[in-house]
Amino acid sequence: MKTVKLANGTNMPVLGLGVFKVEEGAELVSAVKEAIRLGYRSIDTAAIYGNEVSTGQGIRESGVPREDLFITSKVWNADLGYEETLTAFDETLHKMELDYLDLYLIHWPVEGKYIDAWRAFEKLYKDGRIRAIGVSNFQIHHLETLKKTATIMPVINQIELHPQLTQKELIAYCAENNIRVEAWSPLMQGGLLDNPVLQEIAAHHNKSVAQVILRWDLQNGIIVIPKSTKAHRIAENMDIFDFALTPEELTQIDALNQNLRVEPDPDNIDF
């Protein structure tokens, strides 16, 4: 699996498996094991997903050494705060039965809470319990606020990103500040699969629309974590390294932007 080097020197796979909305149980364990068998090395979960136990089980049962994997989880809003975040991190490791995480993220920028949570992140990082620390769903002004007190800046900002929400300004800001962008909901939860522009591009390359979107991400320097529990989809999502979109096709896909979100606006969250 290809990797990119984060600002702190850690190598992160450019493609991973997301497990959002997958319940605990055998289906998830099987999906994680199948993804790792196929060559995935990055697995992304979160405390609020309620599936850290099965995700951890799949990781342990994969047969691949822990040091060869890149495991991400996220602290939930209710646990933001210095002591609260430290406790939440311990709970995540306990559920996953892991000794450390490769990447830990603040899930949402809850005003008045993420600054103290970030102090806890910095401690966990300095203590060697996390290899890299980052954020999720942060807008430019959230990152600017964090910059005022942080001694270590995030190396990742994981955001909703797909052809109808391209977030070019935020991506440019992150690039200027050595923050890698990672896309969640890259396929817009299936909402783009019947788009005629994407279908035409996909037919030209003898690929699926999903593969075209994921390739668009990679060629734009975006790390991507498509979610699936179906073995053939997990395999299909990985089969994106043998073709390239033309500059014209990249422009066509960019032009689909409508600033359309399928999940909440980070500036208007009430959870």
C-alpha positions in Angstrom: 0.0 0.0 0.0 1.3 3.4 -1.0 2.0 5.8 1.9 2.5 9.5 2.4 4.7 11.1 5.1 2.9 13.2 7.6 4.5 16.4 9.0 5.9 14.5 12.1 7.6 11.9 9.8 5.0 9.1 10.3 4.1 7.2 7.2 0.3 6.8 6.6 -1.4 4.7 3.9 -3.1 6.7 1.2 -6.1 4.4 1.3 -7.9 2.8 4.3 -11.1 1.1 5.4 -13.7 3.2 7.1 -16.2 1.4 9.4 -18.8 4.2 10.0 -22.3 2.8 10.7 -21.1 -0.8 10.9 -22.3 -2.5 14.0 -20.3 -4.6 16.4 -20.3 -8.3 15.4 -19.1 -10.9 12.9 -19.7 -8.8 9.8 -17.3 -6.1 10.9 -14.7 -8.5 12.1 -14.8 -10.3 8.8 -14.7 -7.0 6.8 -11.6 -5.8 8.7 -9.8 -9.2 8.2 -10.7 -9.3 4.5 -9.5 -5.7 4.0 -6.2 -6.5 5.6 -5.9 -9.8 3.7 -6.3 -7.8 0.4 -3.6 -5.4 1.4 -5.3 -2.6 3.3 -3.1 -1.4 6.2 -5.2 1.5 7.5 -8.4 1.0 9.5 -10.4 4.0 10.7 -13.0 3.9 13.5 -14.3 6.2 16.2 -15.6 5.9 19.7 -19.1 7.1 18.7 -19.3 4.4 16.0 -19.7 1.9 18.9 -17.7 -0.7 17.1 -14.2 -0.4 18.5 -14.4 -3.9 20.0 -15.0 -5.7 16.7 -12.6 -3.5 14.9 -9.9 -4.4 17.3 -10.8 -8.1 17.1 -10.5 -8.0 13.3 -7.1 -6.3 13.6 -5.8 -8.9 16.0 -7.2 -11.9 14.0 -5.8 -10.6 10.7 -2.4 -12.3 11.3 -0.6 -9.1 10.2 1.9 -7.7 12.8 0.5 -4.7 14.7 3.5 -2.5 13.6 2.5 -3.0 10.0 -0.9 -1.5 10.5 -2.1 2.1 10.8 -5.1 2.3 13.2 -7.1 5.5 13.7 -9.9 6.3 16.2 -11.5 9.5 17.4 -12.6 11.1 20.7 -16.3 11.9 20.8 -17.8 15.3 21.7 -19.0 14.3 25.2 -15.5 13.4 26.1 -13.7 16.6 25.1 -11.7 18.2 27.9 -8.3 17.5 29.3 -9.0 14.7 31.9 -12.1 13.5 30.0 -10.1 13.0 26.8 -7.3 11.1 28.6 -9.9 8.8 30.1 -11.7 8.3 26.7 -8.4 7.4 25.1 -7.7 4.7 27.7 -11.2 3.4 27.1 -10.6 3.2 23.3 -7.4 1.2 23.8 -9.1 -1.1 26.3 -12.0 -1.8 23.8 -9.7 -2.4 20.9 -7.1 -4.3 23.0 -4.3 -2.3 21.6 -1.2 -0.8 23.2 -1.2 2.4 21.1 -2.9 4.1 18.2 -1.3 5.4 15.1 -3.6 8.3 14.8 -6.1 9.9 17.2 -8.5 12.6 16.1 -10.8 15.2 17.7 -14.0 14.1 16.0 -15.8 17.6 15.9 -14.7 21.1 16.8 -17.0 21.7 19.8 -16.5 25.3 20.8 -14.9 25.8 24.2 -13.9 22.2 24.5 -11.4 21.3 21.8 -8.5 23.4 23.2 -8.4 21.4 26.4 -8.8 18.2 24.5 -5.9 19.1 22.3 -3.7 19.6 25.4 -4.5 16.0 26.3 -3.6 14.9 22.7 -0.3 16.6 23.0 0.4 14.7 26.3 -0.6 11.4 24.8 1.6 12.0 21.8 4.6 13.1 23.9 4.1 10.0 26.1 4.4 7.8 23.0 0.9 6.4 23.2 -0.1 7.8 19.8 2.1 8.1 16.7 0.3 11.0 15.2 -2.4 13.4 16.3 -5.0 15.3 14.3 -8.5 16.7 14.0 -11.7 16.0 12.1 -14.2 18.4 10.6 -12.1 21.5 11.5 -12.7 24.6 9.4 -9.9 27.2 8.9 -11.0 29.3 11.8 -10.9 26.3 14.2 -7.4 25.6 13.1 -6.4 29.2 13.5 -7.8 29.2 17.1 -6.0 26.0 17.9 -2.7 27.4 16.5 -2.8 30.1 19.2 -2.2 27.6 22.1 -1.0 24.4 20.5 2.7 23.4 20.9 2.1 20.6 18.3 -0.2 21.2 15.3 -2.4 18.6 13.8 -0.9 16.5 11.0 -4.3 15.4 9.7 -7.7 17.1 9.1 -10.3 14.5 8.2 -13.2 16.2 6.5 -16.3 15.4 4.5 -15.0 15.6 0.9 -16.4 14.4 -2.4 -17.0 15.8 -5.9 -20.0 17.9 -4.7 -18.1 19.2 -1.7 -14.6 19.9 -2.8 -13.5 22.3 0.0 -10.7 23.8 -2.1 -10.0 26.8 0.2 -9.7 24.5 3.3 -7.5 22.1 1.4 -5.2 25.0 0.3 -5.0 26.2 3.9 -4.1 22.8 5.2 -1.4 22.4 2.5 0.2 25.7 3.5 0.3 24.5 7.2 1.6 21.0 6.6 -1.7 19.4 7.5 -2.7 16.4 5.3 -6.4 16.2 4.3 -8.2 12.9 4.7 -11.7 12.4 3.1 -14.6 10.8 4.8 -17.7 10.0 2.9 -15.7 10.2 -0.3 -18.5 8.5 -2.3 -21.1 10.8 -0.7 -22.7 7.7 0.8 -23.5 6.4 -2.6 -25.1 9.6 -3.8 -22.8 10.1 -6.7 -22.9 6.7 -8.3 -25.5 7.6 -10.9 -23.9 10.9 -11.9 -23.6 11.0 -15.7 -20.3 12.9 -15.8 -18.7 10.4 -13.5 -20.3 7.5 -15.4 -18.8 8.7 -18.6 -15.3 9.1 -17.2 -15.7 5.7 -15.5 -16.7 4.0 -18.8 -13.7 5.6 -20.6 -11.3 3.9 -18.1 -13.3 0.7 -17.7 -13.6 1.5 -14.0 -16.5 2.0 -11.6 -17.7 5.5 -10.6 -16.5 4.7 -7.1 -13.0 4.0 -8.4 -13.0 7.2 -10.4 -13.9 9.3 -7.3 -11.2 7.6 -5.2 -8.7 8.1 -7.9 -9.6 11.8 -8.1 -8.9 12.0 -4.4 -5.5 10.4 -4.7 -4.4 12.6 -7.6 -5.4 15.6 -5.5 -3.2 14.4 -2.7 -6.1 13.4 -0.5 -6.0 10.4 1.9 -9.2 8.4 1.6 -11.1 5.9 3.7 -14.1 4.5 1.8 -16.5 2.4 3.9 -17.7 -1.1 2.9 -18.4 -4.5 4.5 -18.8 -6.3 1.2 -15.7 -8.2 0.1 -16.0 -7.3 -3.6 -16.5 -3.6 -2.8 -13.5 -3.6 -0.5 -11.4 -5.2 -3.3 -12.9 -2.8 -5.9 -12.1 0.3 -3.8 -8.4 -0.8 -3.6 -8.1 -1.3 -7.4 -7.3 2.3 -8.2 -3.6 2.3 -8.7 -3.5 1.1 -12.3 -5.0 4.1 -14.1 -4.8 7.9 -14.0 -7.4 10.6 -14.7 -6.4 13.3 -17.2 -6.2 17.0 -16.2 -9.4 17.5 -18.2 -11.2 14.8 -16.3 -10.0 16.2 -12.9 -11.4 19.6 -13.9 -14.7 18.0 -15.0 -15.0 16.4 -11.5 -14.0 19.6 -9.7 -16.8 21.3 -11.6 -19.4 19.1 -9.9 -18.9 21.0 -6.7 -22.1 22.4 -5.1 -20.8 22.9 -1.6 -23.3 20.1 -0.7 -23.0 18.3 2.6 -24.6 15.0 3.5 -23.6 15.4 7.2 -23.7 18.4 9.5 -21.9 21.7 8.9 -19.0 21.9 11.5 -20.0 25.5 12.2 -23.6 24.4 13.2 -23.3 21.3 15.4 -25.6 20.7 18.4 -24.4 17.2 19.5 
